[in-house]
Amino acid sequence: MQHLNQENLALIDPQISKPSFNRSKLKTGIVHIGVGGFHRAHQAYYLQELATKTNVSDWGICGIGLREEDRNISTILKKQNHLYSLLAKHPNGTVEPHIIGAIVDYKFAIEDAQSVIDKMAHEDTKIVSLTITEGGYNFNPATGEFDFENSIIQEELKHPENPKSVYGFLAAALQKRRANKLPAFTILSCDNIEHNGDVTKKMLLAFTQKLNPVLAEWVEKEVKFPNSMVDRITPVTTPEDISFLAKNHDLKDEWPVTCEPFIQWVIEDEFSNGRPALEQVGVQFVPNVKPYEKMKLRLLNAGHSVLGILGSIHGYQTINECIDDPLFNEYLKQFMDLEATPVLDTLEGIDLDAYKQSLRERFANPNIKDSVSRICSESAAKLPKFLIPTIKENLDNEGNIALGTLVIAAWCYYSDKQTDLNNHPLEVIDSQKEVLQNSAQKDPLCFLEQEAIFGDLSKNERFVTLYEAMVKDLYHNRNVKKQMANLV
C-alpha cells in the first residue's frame, strides 16, 4: 500500500488525478486560518484547479491552526507533505478521487506563534482567508458588537506580543507589515455568516481600536474585506472513506475529505494587494455579494437546519434519509417557498425555482450521507444567522412563520432532552450545550429568553403563542411528523 506523500505521488493509482504542477515552486500567496474539511474541499480545490489550468505559481496555501483541536490535522498534513485526497461523491454512486496539492505549508500557532505572525507578514502573502466557524468571530449575536468580555481577548489586549485569537494574530501581522512598509493583505472570510467581510472588518477594527488606534486607522484605510458566498456540502470524514481509498486504490491517506460534486464561490472584487484569477475556474466576482449570500444562508443553510433538527428528534441519522421521506421533502419545499423566498432580495442571473430544486436533489445524494449531528452542531451560532432572521422578517411583514417556528420548538426539545422522541440519545455538539439545556429545562419561554440567540422573539405574542403550543404538543404527543403533516 502506498502512503500518501510527495515521494510516492508517481506510484499512486493512475485512476486518481494528481497535481500536474510543480508544488516546490508554489509561493504561499494565501495564508488560511482554519484548515478543516470545507477549506480542503472548496478553496484549496479551486486553487489546485487554477494552478493546473494556468501554471501560475503565486497562489499556494499555507494553512494555520490556532487551537489545540488543530493539532491532529497539523500532524497528518506534515506527515503527508500537505497532500490529501478529495473524494467527490456523485448521486449515481461514482466516487471521483483527487489528490490535492494546493496546500504547501502548515503552521501550528500553539507550538510557534511567531512563525505564524512572520508568515502572515511576509511580502509573498497577499490574502489571509478564514474558515473559523460562526462562533470564531467573537461577536454578540443579539447586538452584533465585539465581545470584549472574552477572557482570551482581555489577555491579548494586555499582552499583544502573545496572541491567541484570530484577531491577535491579524493585528500582530498587520502591525509588522505596516512597520516594514509592506502593503496590507486582504482578509477574506469564507464562513457562512451574512455579510462575512463586513462582520470581519467590524470585529477587527473594534479589537485594534482598543489595542492600537494608529494601527486601527491604517487597517481601516488599507485592508480590504470582501464579502463572499461559499457552497459545497462537505460531510465529516468517516473510517469508511479511509477504507475506500485503501481497498479500491491501495492508498493510505490518514485524513481524506469527502464532498458533493457541486461547488460555488461568489466574491466581491475588492482586494488590497492582488488576487488569483479564479474567474478562470468558475468563481464569480461581483460588485455586491449580499443577495447571493442571503439566498444561500436562508435556503441551503437554513434548509439543512430544518431537516437536521426535525430529523434528529424524529430519529433520522442523515440528511439524505430525511429528504427521502416525502413529508420531510415537502416540508422543506414549503419552508423555502412560503417563508424563505418572500424575504430574499432581488437576484440577478439566478433561476430561484431551479436553485431550490437543486438543493433538494443535492440533499438527497445517497453517497454523501451528511449526518444530522454535524448539521445540528453549534446551532446556537448557526440559527441566529440561518433561520431566526427569516422568522423575524416574516413577523414584520405579517408573513408565514409556522414552518420555521416548529423548528425552534423542536430545538427546545432537542436541547432539553438531548434524545429523540423515542428516547434514543443524540450527539449534541454545541459550545452552548449546557446553557441551552438548562434554559429549556426551566420552561419553553425561558429557552427563548436567551437574547444573544433569539433577540426579542420572546416578546412577540404571535410567535410565542404558536411556539408554546408546538412545544407542548411535542412533549405530550412525541410525534413531530404529525405536526409537520398538519402544516403542509
C-alpha positions in Angstrom: 0.0 0.0 0.0 1.3 3.5 -0.9 1.4 6.1 1.8 0.3 9.5 0.6 3.3 11.8 0.4 5.2 13.7 -2.3 7.7 11.0 -2.9 5.0 8.4 -3.6 2.9 10.5 -5.9 4.1 8.9 -9.1 3.4 5.5 -7.7 -0.3 6.2 -6.8 -3.1 4.6 -8.8 -3.3 6.5 -12.1 -7.1 6.5 -11.8 -6.7 9.2 -9.1 -6.0 12.7 -10.5 -2.9 14.3 -9.1 -1.2 17.7 -9.1 0.3 18.3 -12.5 2.2 21.5 -11.4 5.5 21.7 -9.6 4.5 22.1 -6.0 8.0 23.1 -4.9 7.7 26.3 -7.0 4.4 27.4 -5.4 4.7 30.6 -3.4 2.3 30.8 -0.5 0.3 33.8 -1.6 -2.6 32.8 0.7 -2.4 32.1 4.4 -5.6 30.3 5.5 -6.7 30.1 9.1 -8.9 27.1 10.0 -7.9 24.2 7.7 -11.0 22.0 8.1 -12.8 19.7 5.7 -14.6 22.6 4.0 -11.5 24.6 3.2 -9.8 21.5 1.8 -12.9 20.7 -0.4 -13.5 24.2 -1.5 -10.9 27.0 -1.6 -7.9 24.6 -1.9 -9.7 22.7 -4.7 -10.3 25.9 -6.6 -6.6 26.9 -6.2 -5.5 23.5 -7.4 -7.7 23.9 -10.5 -6.2 27.3 -11.1 -2.6 26.1 -10.7 -3.4 23.2 -13.1 -5.0 25.4 -15.7 -2.7 28.4 -15.7 0.6 27.1 -14.2 0.7 30.4 -12.2 2.9 29.8 -9.1 1.9 32.7 -6.8 -1.1 31.2 -5.1 -0.1 28.3 -2.9 -1.7 28.0 0.5 -0.1 28.0 4.0 -2.5 26.6 6.5 -2.7 27.9 10.0 -4.0 26.2 13.2 -4.7 28.4 16.2 -6.4 25.9 18.5 -5.3 22.7 20.3 -8.0 21.0 18.3 -5.9 21.7 15.2 -3.0 19.5 16.4 -4.2 16.4 14.6 -4.6 18.0 11.2 -1.2 19.7 11.6 0.5 16.4 12.3 -1.2 14.5 9.5 -0.6 17.2 6.8 3.0 17.4 7.7 3.4 13.7 7.6 1.8 13.7 4.1 3.7 16.7 2.7 0.4 18.6 3.0 -1.2 16.3 0.4 -4.6 14.8 0.9 -7.4 13.0 -1.0 -10.6 14.6 -2.0 -13.5 12.2 -2.8 -16.3 13.8 -4.8 -19.3 11.5 -4.4 -21.9 11.6 -7.2 -25.6 10.6 -6.8 -25.1 7.6 -9.1 -22.6 6.1 -6.8 -19.5 7.2 -8.7 -16.6 8.4 -6.5 -14.2 10.7 -8.1 -10.9 10.8 -6.2 -8.4 13.7 -6.5 -5.0 14.3 -4.7 -5.0 18.0 -3.8 -1.6 19.7 -3.6 -2.5 23.4 -3.3 -1.6 23.5 0.4 2.2 23.5 0.6 2.8 24.6 4.2 1.2 24.5 7.6 2.0 26.3 10.9 0.6 25.4 14.3 0.4 28.5 16.4 0.4 26.8 19.8 3.9 25.5 19.1 5.3 28.5 17.3 3.2 31.7 17.3 5.9 33.9 15.9 6.3 31.8 12.8 2.5 32.4 12.1 2.9 36.1 12.5 6.0 36.1 10.3 4.3 34.1 7.6 1.3 36.4 7.5 3.6 39.4 7.5 5.8 38.1 4.6 5.7 40.0 1.4 4.5 37.0 -0.6 1.3 36.8 1.4 -1.4 38.7 -0.4 -4.5 37.2 1.2 -5.4 35.9 4.7 -8.5 33.8 4.4 -10.7 32.4 7.2 -12.9 29.4 7.9 -13.2 29.7 11.7 -16.9 28.9 12.0 -19.6 31.2 13.1 -18.5 31.1 16.7 -15.0 32.2 15.9 -15.8 35.8 15.1 -16.3 36.7 18.8 -19.4 38.9 18.4 -22.6 39.0 20.4 -25.4 37.6 18.1 -28.0 39.9 19.7 -26.1 43.2 19.4 -23.6 42.4 16.7 -20.9 44.0 18.8 -17.4 42.7 19.6 -17.3 40.6 22.8 -14.7 42.3 25.0 -15.7 40.0 27.9 -13.9 37.1 26.3 -11.0 36.3 28.6 -8.7 35.4 25.7 -9.3 38.9 24.2 -8.7 40.6 27.5 -5.4 38.8 27.9 -4.4 39.7 24.3 -5.1 43.4 24.9 -2.8 43.3 27.9 -0.1 41.2 26.2 -0.3 41.7 22.4 3.1 40.0 22.0 1.4 36.7 22.9 -1.6 36.4 20.5 -4.1 33.6 20.8 -7.2 34.6 18.8 -7.5 35.3 15.1 -7.7 39.0 15.9 -4.5 38.9 17.9 -2.6 37.3 15.1 -4.1 39.5 12.4 -3.2 42.6 14.4 0.3 41.5 15.0 0.9 40.6 11.4 -0.6 43.8 10.1 1.4 45.8 12.6 4.6 44.2 11.3 3.6 44.8 7.6 2.9 48.4 8.4 6.3 48.8 10.2 8.0 47.2 7.2 6.2 49.4 4.8 4.6 46.4 3.0 1.1 46.6 1.5 -1.8 45.2 3.6 -3.1 41.8 2.8 -6.8 41.2 2.0 -8.8 39.4 4.7 -11.2 37.1 3.0 -13.8 35.4 5.2 -15.2 32.1 3.8 -17.6 31.4 6.6 -21.4 31.1 6.4 -22.1 34.4 8.0 -24.2 37.0 6.3 -22.0 39.9 5.2 -19.0 38.0 6.4 -16.4 40.5 5.2 -18.3 43.4 6.8 -18.5 41.5 10.1 -14.8 40.6 10.0 -13.9 44.2 9.4 -16.1 45.5 12.2 -14.7 43.0 14.7 -11.0 43.6 13.7 -11.4 47.3 13.9 -13.1 47.1 17.3 -10.2 45.0 18.5 -7.4 47.1 17.0 -9.0 50.4 18.2 -8.6 49.2 21.8 -5.2 47.7 21.1 -3.6 50.4 19.0 -5.6 53.3 17.5 -2.9 54.1 15.0 -2.9 50.6 13.6 -6.7 50.6 13.5 -6.7 53.8 11.4 -4.2 52.1 9.0 -6.3 48.9 8.8 -9.4 50.9 8.0 -7.7 52.7 5.2 -5.6 49.9 3.7 -7.2 46.5 4.4 -10.0 45.2 2.1 -12.6 42.7 3.5 -14.6 41.4 0.5 -17.8 39.6 1.3 -18.0 36.2 -0.1 -20.5 33.3 -0.5 -19.2 29.7 -0.5 -21.1 26.5 -1.1 -20.1 22.8 -1.2 -21.6 20.2 1.1 -18.6 18.5 2.9 -19.6 15.8 5.4 -17.3 14.7 8.2 -14.7 12.1 7.1 -15.6 8.6 8.2 -13.4 5.5 8.7 -15.2 4.1 5.6 -13.8 6.9 3.5 -10.3 6.0 4.6 -11.0 2.3 3.9 -12.4 3.1 0.5 -9.0 4.5 -0.6 -7.2 1.6 0.9 -9.4 -1.1 -0.7 -10.0 0.5 -4.1 -6.8 2.4 -4.7 -4.2 0.8 -2.4 -3.7 4.3 -0.9 -3.1 5.1 2.8 -4.4 8.6 3.5 -4.9 9.4 7.2 -7.4 12.2 6.6 -9.2 12.4 3.2 -12.1 14.7 2.6 -15.5 13.9 1.0 -17.7 16.3 -0.8 -20.6 16.6 -3.3 -19.8 17.4 -7.0 -21.5 20.8 -6.7 -19.3 23.8 -5.9 -19.8 27.6 -5.9 -17.9 30.7 -4.8 -19.1 34.3 -5.3 -16.7 37.1 -4.1 -16.8 40.9 -4.2 -14.0 42.1 -6.3 -12.3 44.2 -3.6 -8.7 43.2 -2.8 -5.9 45.1 -1.1 -2.9 43.6 -2.9 -3.8 41.5 -5.9 -5.8 38.3 -6.2 -5.8 35.0 -8.1 -7.6 34.8 -11.4 -10.2 32.5 -10.0 -12.8 33.5 -12.6 -10.8 31.2 -14.9 -12.0 28.2 -12.9 -15.6 29.3 -12.3 -15.6 31.7 -9.4 -17.9 34.6 -9.8 -16.6 38.1 -9.0 -19.4 40.6 -8.4 -19.9 44.2 -7.1 -22.2 43.1 -4.3 -22.4 39.5 -3.0 -25.1 40.2 -0.3 -28.1 39.0 -2.3 -26.3 35.8 -3.2 -25.1 35.0 0.3 -28.5 35.8 1.8 -30.0 33.3 -0.7 -27.6 30.6 0.3 -27.9 31.2 4.0 -31.7 31.3 4.1 -32.2 28.4 1.7 -29.3 26.0 1.8 -28.1 26.5 5.4 -31.5 27.1 6.9 -32.8 24.1 4.8 -30.1 21.9 6.3 -31.1 23.1 9.9 -34.8 22.5 9.1 -34.1 18.9 8.1 -31.4 18.3 10.7 -33.3 19.4 13.8 -36.7 17.9 12.9 -34.9 14.8 11.5 -32.9 14.4 14.7 -35.8 14.3 17.1 -37.7 12.0 14.7 -34.8 9.6 14.7 -33.2 10.0 11.3 -29.4 9.8 11.2 -28.5 11.5 7.9 -29.8 14.4 5.7 -30.5 12.2 2.7 -32.5 9.9 5.0 -34.6 13.0 5.9 -35.1 14.2 2.3 -36.1 10.7 1.1 -39.1 10.9 3.4 -41.8 12.5 1.2 -43.2 14.5 4.2 -39.8 16.0 5.1 -39.2 16.7 1.4 -42.5 18.6 1.0 -42.0 20.4 4.3 -38.6 21.7 3.2 -40.1 22.8 -0.2 -42.9 24.7 1.5 -40.5 26.3 4.0 -38.3 27.5 1.1 -41.3 28.7 -1.0 -43.5 30.2 1.7 -41.1 31.5 4.3 -37.6 31.9 3.0 -38.2 33.1 -0.6 -40.6 36.0 0.3 -37.8 37.7 2.3 -35.0 37.3 -0.2 -33.5 40.2 -2.1 -33.6 40.6 -5.9 -31.2 38.1 -7.5 -29.7 38.9 -10.9 -29.0 35.8 -13.1 -30.5 33.3 -10.7 -33.4 31.0 -11.5 -34.6 30.7 -7.9 -37.0 27.8 -8.6 -34.2 25.8 -10.3 -31.8 26.6 -7.4 -34.3 25.4 -4.8 -35.0 22.2 -6.7 -31.2 21.6 -7.0 -30.9 21.9 -3.2 -33.4 19.1 -2.6 -31.5 17.0 -5.2 -28.2 17.7 -3.5 -29.6 16.9 -0.1 -30.8 13.6 -1.5 -27.4 12.5 -2.7 -27.2 8.9 -1.1 -23.4 8.9 -1.3 -22.9 12.0 0.8 -24.8 10.8 4.0 -24.3 14.0 5.8 -25.0 13.3 9.5 -27.8 15.3 11.2 -25.4 15.6 14.2 -23.0 17.6 12.1 -25.7 19.8 10.7 -27.1 20.4 14.1 -23.7 21.1 15.6 -23.3 24.7 17.0 -26.9 25.5 16.3 -26.7 28.3 18.8 -24.3 30.1 16.5 -26.0 29.0 13.2 -29.7 29.6 13.8 -29.3 33.3 14.5 -27.9 33.7 11.0 -29.7 31.0 9.1 -33.3 30.7 10.4 -34.2 33.2 13.0 -33.9 36.3 10.8 -36.4 34.7 8.3 -38.9 34.3 11.2 -38.4 37.9 12.3 -38.8 39.3 8.8 -41.9 37.4 8.3 -43.3 38.6 11.6 -42.6 42.2 10.5 -44.2 41.5 7.1 -47.2 39.5 8.6 -45.9 36.6 6.6 -46.0 32.8 7.3 -43.9 31.7 10.3 -45.3 28.3 11.2 -42.8 26.1 9.4 -39.8 27.8 10.9 -41.4 28.1 14.3 -41.8 24.3 14.6 -38.0 24.0 14.0 -37.4 26.3 17.0 -39.9 24.3 19.1 -38.1 21.1 18.1 -34.7 22.7 19.0 -36.1 23.4 22.5 -37.0 19.7 22.9 -33.7 18.6 21.4 -31.7 20.9 23.8 -33.7 19.8 26.8 -33.9 16.1 26.4 -30.8 15.5 24.2 -32.7 12.4 22.9 -35.0 11.8 20.0 -38.7 11.3 20.6 -38.1 7.6 21.1 -35.6 8.3 23.9 -32.5 7.4 21.9 -29.6 9.6 22.9 -28.5 12.3 20.4 -25.0 13.5 19.8 -25.3 17.2 20.8 -22.3 19.3 19.8 -22.6 22.9 20.8 -20.4 25.3 22.9 -23.7 26.5 24.5 -25.0 22.9 25.2 -25.3 23.3 29.0 -26.8 26.8 28.7 -29.3 25.6 26.2 -30.3 22.6 28.2 -30.6 24.5 31.5 -32.9 27.1 29.9 -35.0 24.6 28.1 -35.5 22.5 31.2 -36.9 25.5 33.1 -39.6 26.1 30.6 -40.0 26.7 26.8 -40.3 30.5 27.3 -37.1 30.6 29.3 -35.4 28.9 26.3 -36.5 31.9 24.1 -35.2 34.5 26.6 -31.6 34.0 25.5 -31.3 37.3 23.8 -27.9 36.6 22.3 -29.6 33.9 20.2 -33.3 34.9 19.8 -33.2 38.7 20.2 -36.6 39.9 21.2 -38.6 36.9 19.8 -39.8 36.1 23.4 -41.7 39.4 23.3 -43.6 38.7 20.1 -47.1 37.4 21.1 -47.9 35.8 17.7 -44.6 33.9 17.7 -44.7 32.9 21.4 -48.3 31.6 21.2 -47.6 29.4 18.3 -44.2 28.2 19.6 -45.6 27.3 23.1 -48.4 25.3 21.6 -45.9 23.4 19.3 -43.5 22.6 22.2 -46.4 21.4 24.4 -47.6 19.1 21.6 -44.1 17.7 21.1 -43.7 16.9 24.8 -47.2 15.5 25.1 -47.7 13.5 21.8 -44.0 12.9 21.0 -44.7 12.9 17.2 -43.0 15.6 15.2 -44.3 14.2 11.9 -47.9 14.7 12.9 -47.2 18.4 13.5 -45.3 18.6 10.2 -48.2 17.0 8.3 -50.6 19.5 9.8 -48.6 22.4 8.4 -48.2 21.1 4.8 
